Structure formats: C-alpha cells, structure tokens
Amino acid sequence: MHAHVSPRFRPTLSRGGRRKTLLAVTVLTGAVMTTGALFPSAASAAKPDPVQKSLNTLVVDDRMPAALASVTDHEGRTRNYTAGVGDLRTGAKAPKDGQVRAGSNTKAFTAVVVLQLVAEKKIALDAPVDTYLPGLLRGEGIDGRHITIRQLLQHTSGLPEYVDKAAVLKDLQRYYEPRELLDSALAQKAHFSPGAKWEYNNTNYLVAGMVIQKVTGRPLGEEINRRIVDRIGLRHTYFPTPGDMTIDEPHPKGYHRDAADSPWREVTELDPSWGWAAGAVISTTSDLNRFYAALLDGELLPPAQLAQMRTTVPAEAVGPGVRYGLGLTSRPLPCGGLYWGHGGTIPGYDTLGGVTEDGRAVNIALTAIATDPATAQHAQTAVETTLCR
C-alpha cells in the first residue's frame, strides 16, 4: 500500500479556557464565521444562508429529526446552526452547539493518546501487540505476536469486527467489559494476514484502548480527558465514566428507526461501553472543529508523531479518494486540496466534517444515522461545499 503524507498544517486557532475536570463535551453543531469567504456579508444577508439551507434540506427533504453544524474560519471564529427539532415529542428546538455522541471520532482521540505514548517512548508503533498484552490476541489466523500497534491504528491488522449491531440495538443500556467485546471478535476467523489490506474495524481500537490502559495503569477515559480534553480546553467534550448513559449538557435527542417507514424511536440514553475506545466520546460540533484544528496544528503531538498520523493508505471503501492514517482520514475536496477529520455514527447520532490545510473547519451532526445513501451524500456535500465556499 502506497503511503502519502500531506503538507504541514498551518493554522493557529485561539485556545478555549481550560477546565480541570473529567467531564468535557465535544459540540457537533455547525458554525460559520462572519467575515471571509465562508461567511455571509451584509450585502448578501437577505439571501438564504447556504449552510442553513443545507441543514433545512436534511430535515425537510431527508426527514432527519434535526441537523446541527459549526463552521469555523481560518482565524478561529465560529458560527453555529440548527434545523429541525431537538425533541420530537415536545417540538422543542435543537440547542445550538448542543452535545451529541461523537461515535467513531473517538478513534482519533484514542490514536492521539497512543501517539503521545509513542513520543514518551512508552509504546513503539511497530512493536507487536504481544509486547504490551502478551498472549491476549490468539484465535484462528489471529496472533498478537504478528500484529503491530501501527496496524491497529491503521486498520490493517486483519482482526474481525466485534460489534454485533443487532445485539446492541436490542439492548442499548447493557454494559460491556472490553474483554467481553474482544472475546466475541476472537471467536471469529481473521479476515486477512496482518498488513495485507485495509479494512475498517472497531476491534482495532478496542485493543488500542487496552494497550493504553496497560501502559499507563489508568482508565482510558481518564487518559483521554487529561491528555486531550483538558490540555486544549474542550469545554464540552468528555469520555463518559462507566455506567453513565446520559449526556451532560443541553443536547438534541437522538433517534433510530429500523426501516424508512417505521416510527422514530428515541435512543438518547444508552450505555456507550460497547463503543468504548472506538466510539464513546461525547462532544459538540464546535469542539470537534477545535480538536481537529489543534491536532493538525501540532498542539497535541510532536512533529514526528503527527507525521506518522498523517501518513495514509488508500481507504476507497469509505469513499472516492479517501485515505486513512492513524485514526485520521483525508478526503479530497471538489475545489482542490483536501480536509482531515474522521466522523462517526452511533445509534441516535451521525457526525461528519473536518479541517482544511488553511484552518477552515466544519462539522455537521444529525440526530439519527443517515442510513439512506442519498441523505448521507447530502450531508457530505454540505460539508464539502461549505469548505469550498
């Protein structure tokens, strides 16, 4: 697989206030600056705002309960948007920059902690998993002596998927221990030999989280909150503590339905333990913009580790031109260049977006998973057109 490293990310964004607490939330709401190409001028104030128009389309045409967005310009100024309702029962509006479950954006947080430990020489990227968790990975075609930490973060390990979607949706409030989840993966056959190909897989990050805990001697959530959330002042982002099924701050409720013509079922409160290192983080769209901008501007990793994170392999299964680094994706923009981020889905919420090389950022959150390909494409197009505007 051909590796590729993109140019150095340059923007500097203002830091938010620090809050020494285990509870911080990432906001998944859209924001647009009031100056520059991303923001409407006074002369165009009478015209429909294109970001608001995109969110309205997702609610009216695609029948999403609510859509939120945050847009940030290269100077760090942000505008937040909402469309739809935050509570289908009461009709209450969705709160601007409300907290949502960030799903697989958590993988980027987990990868950052691993790479910080690499910089501290506590983990080696090309060391086998057995170096840190001896004897843990064993199964049919599975051997932790031949799977490296890099392959976990890059999704090239060949490990099978542990998530049983049907079981999760059947009992959203069940608690899972990481080892229980891993056992369900190890009961399956390896999908391919380590390093042979790329395949997106939550089990990779489950194991990465277990490595973090073994090396640090601390719970994964504490390490993410201490090393990332507190460090760059993500005031609305946090990794839930075991047993916490709620969302701390104002938030739109999340919904799920089994078929396009079935009624919405509220799934806001769930136990995120089944997502853990792969998907448990709660955040906002504006905090996600801040996280990715700070990460790519070198605020969380030394240059050597950031370069490793941005070294990518093809991930066309995700989308045309998409490449995957270590917990980070790059996507081409129709206007040229690319943007970095991750995105995530979890019952009740769907988030997508990223940051360009010059510091423009957008994240959009839907309050249900966009299972219809047309809806998913509309959301993706909204991100791309906003970043290109």
C-alpha positions in Angstrom: 0.0 0.0 0.0 1.4 3.4 -1.0 1.9 5.8 1.8 1.3 9.5 1.5 2.0 12.4 3.8 0.3 15.8 3.2 1.9 19.2 3.7 2.2 20.7 7.2 -1.0 22.1 8.6 -0.5 25.8 9.3 -3.4 27.5 11.1 -3.3 28.7 14.7 -6.6 28.9 16.5 -7.3 30.6 19.7 -7.5 28.3 22.7 -10.6 27.9 24.8 -10.5 28.1 28.6 -9.1 25.1 30.5 -11.4 23.1 32.8 -9.7 20.6 35.1 -12.5 18.0 35.1 -13.2 14.6 33.7 -16.4 16.0 32.1 -15.9 17.9 28.9 -18.1 17.8 25.8 -17.5 18.0 22.1 -20.1 20.1 20.3 -21.3 18.8 16.9 -23.1 21.9 15.7 -22.2 23.9 12.6 -20.7 27.3 12.7 -19.8 29.9 10.1 -17.6 32.9 10.5 -18.9 36.4 10.0 -16.1 37.5 7.8 -14.2 36.0 4.9 -15.4 33.7 2.1 -17.2 31.3 4.5 -19.5 33.8 6.0 -22.3 35.9 4.6 -21.6 39.6 4.0 -24.1 42.3 4.8 -24.9 42.6 1.1 -25.9 39.0 1.0 -27.8 38.9 4.3 -31.1 38.9 2.5 -30.2 35.7 0.6 -30.7 32.3 2.3 -27.6 31.3 4.2 -26.2 28.2 2.3 -25.3 26.3 5.4 -28.7 26.9 6.9 -30.2 25.9 3.6 -28.3 22.6 3.6 -29.5 21.8 7.1 -33.1 22.6 6.2 -32.8 20.2 3.3 -31.6 17.5 5.5 -34.6 18.0 7.8 -37.3 18.7 5.3 -36.3 16.6 2.3 -34.3 13.8 4.0 -36.6 13.7 7.1 -33.9 13.9 9.7 -35.3 15.0 13.1 -32.6 17.6 13.5 -29.3 18.8 12.0 -26.6 20.9 13.7 -23.5 22.5 12.3 -20.5 24.5 13.3 -18.4 26.4 10.8 -15.0 28.0 11.7 -12.9 30.2 9.6 -9.1 30.2 9.4 -8.9 32.7 12.2 -10.9 30.6 14.6 -14.2 32.4 14.5 -17.3 30.2 14.6 -20.9 30.3 13.8 -23.4 27.6 14.9 -26.6 26.5 13.1 -29.5 24.2 13.8 -32.6 22.9 11.8 -35.4 20.7 12.9 -36.4 19.8 16.5 -34.4 18.5 19.3 -37.3 16.6 20.8 -39.9 15.1 18.6 -42.4 14.7 21.5 -42.4 18.3 22.6 -41.3 20.0 19.4 -38.5 21.9 21.3 -35.8 23.4 19.1 -32.4 21.7 18.9 -29.9 23.7 21.0 -27.2 25.4 19.1 -23.9 23.7 19.5 -25.6 21.1 21.6 -23.8 18.0 22.8 -24.0 14.8 20.8 -22.5 11.3 20.8 -19.4 11.7 18.6 -19.2 8.0 17.7 -16.0 7.0 15.8 -14.5 10.4 16.2 -13.4 8.7 19.4 -10.8 6.8 17.3 -8.9 10.0 16.6 -8.8 10.7 20.4 -7.6 7.2 21.1 -4.9 7.3 18.4 -3.6 10.7 19.7 -3.1 9.1 23.2 -1.2 6.2 21.7 1.0 8.5 19.7 1.7 10.7 22.8 2.8 7.5 24.5 5.0 6.8 21.5 6.6 10.2 21.8 7.2 9.4 25.5 8.9 6.1 24.4 6.4 4.0 26.3 5.0 2.4 23.1 6.7 1.6 19.8 4.5 1.8 16.7 6.0 -1.2 15.1 6.1 -3.4 18.2 3.8 -6.3 18.2 0.7 -6.2 20.4 2.2 -9.0 22.5 4.8 -6.6 23.8 2.2 -5.0 25.9 -0.6 -7.6 26.1 1.2 -10.9 26.0 -1.0 -13.8 24.8 -4.1 -11.7 24.5 -4.7 -12.0 20.8 -5.0 -15.6 19.9 -7.5 -17.2 17.5 -7.9 -18.7 14.1 -5.4 -16.8 12.0 -5.0 -14.3 14.8 -1.7 -13.9 16.7 -0.7 -10.8 18.6 2.9 -11.6 18.0 2.4 -10.6 14.4 0.1 -7.6 14.7 1.7 -4.3 15.4 0.4 -1.2 17.1 0.6 0.7 13.8 -1.6 -1.9 12.1 -4.3 -1.5 14.8 -4.4 2.3 14.4 -4.3 2.0 10.6 -7.0 -0.7 10.3 -4.6 -3.2 8.6 -4.5 -5.9 11.3 -6.9 -8.3 9.8 -8.8 -8.6 13.1 -12.6 -9.4 12.8 -15.3 -7.0 13.9 -16.6 -7.3 17.5 -19.7 -5.2 17.2 -22.9 -7.2 16.8 -25.2 -4.4 15.6 -28.4 -6.4 16.2 -27.4 -7.2 19.8 -26.5 -3.5 20.5 -29.8 -2.2 19.1 -31.8 -4.8 21.0 -30.4 -3.7 24.4 -28.8 -0.2 24.2 -28.4 0.1 28.0 -26.4 -3.1 28.6 -22.8 -2.6 30.0 -19.9 -4.4 28.3 -16.4 -5.0 29.6 -13.7 -4.6 26.9 -12.6 -8.2 27.3 -16.1 -9.4 26.7 -16.2 -7.5 23.4 -12.8 -8.8 22.4 -13.8 -12.4 23.0 -16.6 -12.0 20.5 -14.0 -11.0 17.9 -11.5 -13.7 18.8 -14.2 -16.3 18.3 -14.2 -15.5 14.6 -11.5 -16.2 12.0 -9.0 -13.5 11.0 -10.2 -11.6 7.9 -6.7 -11.4 6.3 -3.0 -11.6 7.2 -1.7 -8.5 9.1 -0.7 -5.8 6.7 -2.2 -7.4 3.6 -5.0 -4.9 3.1 -7.1 -2.1 4.7 -10.5 -2.8 6.4 -12.3 -0.5 8.9 -12.8 -2.3 12.1 -13.7 -1.3 15.7 -11.8 -4.2 17.2 -8.5 -2.5 16.3 -9.3 0.4 18.6 -10.7 -1.8 21.3 -7.3 -3.4 21.5 -5.5 0.0 21.3 -7.6 1.2 24.3 -6.5 -1.9 26.2 -2.8 -1.2 25.4 -3.2 2.4 26.7 -4.6 1.1 30.0 -1.9 -1.5 30.4 0.9 1.0 29.7 -0.4 3.9 31.7 -2.1 2.0 34.5 -5.1 4.4 34.3 -8.6 4.1 32.8 -8.8 5.0 29.1 -11.3 7.8 29.7 -9.1 9.5 32.3 -6.2 9.5 29.8 -8.3 11.0 27.0 -9.7 13.7 29.3 -6.4 14.5 30.8 -4.2 14.4 27.7 -6.6 15.9 25.2 -9.8 17.5 26.6 -8.1 19.5 29.5 -5.0 20.2 27.5 -6.6 22.1 24.7 -9.7 23.3 26.6 -12.5 21.3 25.0 -15.1 22.6 27.4 -18.0 20.5 26.1 -16.2 17.2 25.4 -15.7 14.2 27.6 -15.3 10.4 27.8 -18.2 9.0 29.9 -17.5 7.2 33.1 -18.6 3.6 33.4 -22.3 3.3 33.8 -23.1 6.9 32.6 -25.8 6.6 30.0 -26.8 10.3 29.9 -25.5 13.4 28.0 -24.4 16.1 30.5 -25.2 19.4 28.8 -28.0 20.7 26.6 -28.4 18.3 23.6 -30.8 17.3 20.9 -32.3 13.9 21.5 -31.1 11.0 19.3 -33.4 8.8 17.3 -33.3 5.5 15.4 -35.7 3.6 13.2 -35.4 0.1 11.7 -36.9 1.0 8.3 -37.6 4.1 6.3 -41.4 3.9 7.0 -41.1 2.9 10.7 -41.6 5.4 13.5 -38.7 7.1 15.2 -37.5 5.5 18.5 -35.7 7.7 21.0 -32.2 6.3 21.9 -30.6 9.3 23.6 -29.7 7.4 26.7 -27.6 4.4 26.1 -24.5 2.7 27.6 -21.6 3.6 25.3 -19.4 0.9 26.8 -19.8 -1.2 23.6 -18.2 1.6 21.7 -15.5 2.4 24.3 -12.2 3.3 22.7 -13.8 3.1 19.3 -16.9 5.3 19.9 -17.8 6.5 23.4 -16.8 10.2 23.4 -19.5 12.9 23.8 -18.8 16.3 22.2 -20.1 19.2 20.1 -19.6 20.2 16.5 -17.6 23.3 17.6 -15.4 21.3 19.9 -14.7 18.7 17.2 -13.6 21.6 14.9 -11.3 22.8 17.7 -10.0 19.3 18.3 -9.0 18.5 14.7 -7.6 22.0 14.2 -5.5 21.8 17.3 -4.3 18.3 16.4 -3.2 19.2 12.9 -1.6 22.4 14.1 0.7 20.4 16.4 -0.8 21.3 19.8 -1.3 17.6 20.8 1.6 15.7 19.1 5.3 16.4 18.3 6.1 16.7 14.6 7.4 13.2 14.2 4.2 11.6 15.6 1.9 14.0 13.8 3.7 13.0 10.5 3.1 9.3 11.3 -0.6 10.0 12.0 -0.9 11.8 8.6 0.8 9.0 6.7 -2.1 7.4 4.9 -3.1 4.3 2.9 -6.0 4.0 0.4 -9.4 3.6 2.0 -11.6 3.7 -1.0 -14.3 1.6 0.7 -15.2 4.7 2.7 -15.4 6.9 -0.4 -13.6 8.0 -3.6 -10.2 9.3 -2.8 -10.4 8.7 0.9 -7.2 7.7 2.6 -6.7 6.6 6.2 -3.8 7.4 8.5 -3.6 6.6 12.2 -7.1 7.4 13.4 -7.4 10.2 10.9 -8.9 10.4 7.4 -8.1 12.7 4.5 -10.7 13.4 1.9 -10.4 15.3 -1.4 -12.4 18.5 -1.9 -14.1 19.2 -5.3 -12.5 22.6 -5.4 -9.0 21.1 -4.9 -7.0 20.2 -1.8 -8.3 18.0 1.0 -9.5 18.1 4.5 -8.7 16.0 7.6 -11.1 14.5 10.2 -12.9 11.2 11.0 -16.6 11.3 11.5 -18.7 8.8 13.4 -22.1 7.0 13.7 -23.7 5.6 16.8 -27.4 5.0 17.5 -29.0 8.4 17.6 -26.3 10.5 16.0 -24.3 10.8 12.8 -21.3 13.3 12.6 -19.1 14.3 9.8 -16.7 17.1 8.8 -13.1 18.1 9.2 -10.4 20.8 8.8 -8.6 22.1 5.7 -4.9 22.9 5.5 -5.6 26.7 6.0 -7.7 26.1 9.1 -11.3 26.3 7.8 -13.4 23.8 9.6 -17.0 22.4 9.6 -18.7 19.6 11.5 -22.3 18.5 11.0 -24.3 16.4 13.3 -27.6 14.6 12.5 -29.8 13.3 15.3 -30.2 9.9 13.6 -27.9 7.7 11.5 -28.1 8.6 7.8 -28.9 5.1 6.6 -30.2 6.3 3.2 -27.3 6.8 0.8 -28.9 9.9 -0.6 -29.1 11.5 2.8 -25.5 10.6 3.6 -24.5 12.1 0.3 -26.4 15.3 1.0 -24.6 15.7 4.4 -21.2 15.0 2.8 -21.9 17.6 0.0 -22.9 20.1 2.7 -19.5 19.7 4.3 -17.6 19.9 1.0 -19.5 22.9 -0.4 -19.1 24.8 2.9 -15.3 24.2 3.0 -15.0 25.2 -0.7 -17.1 28.3 -0.4 
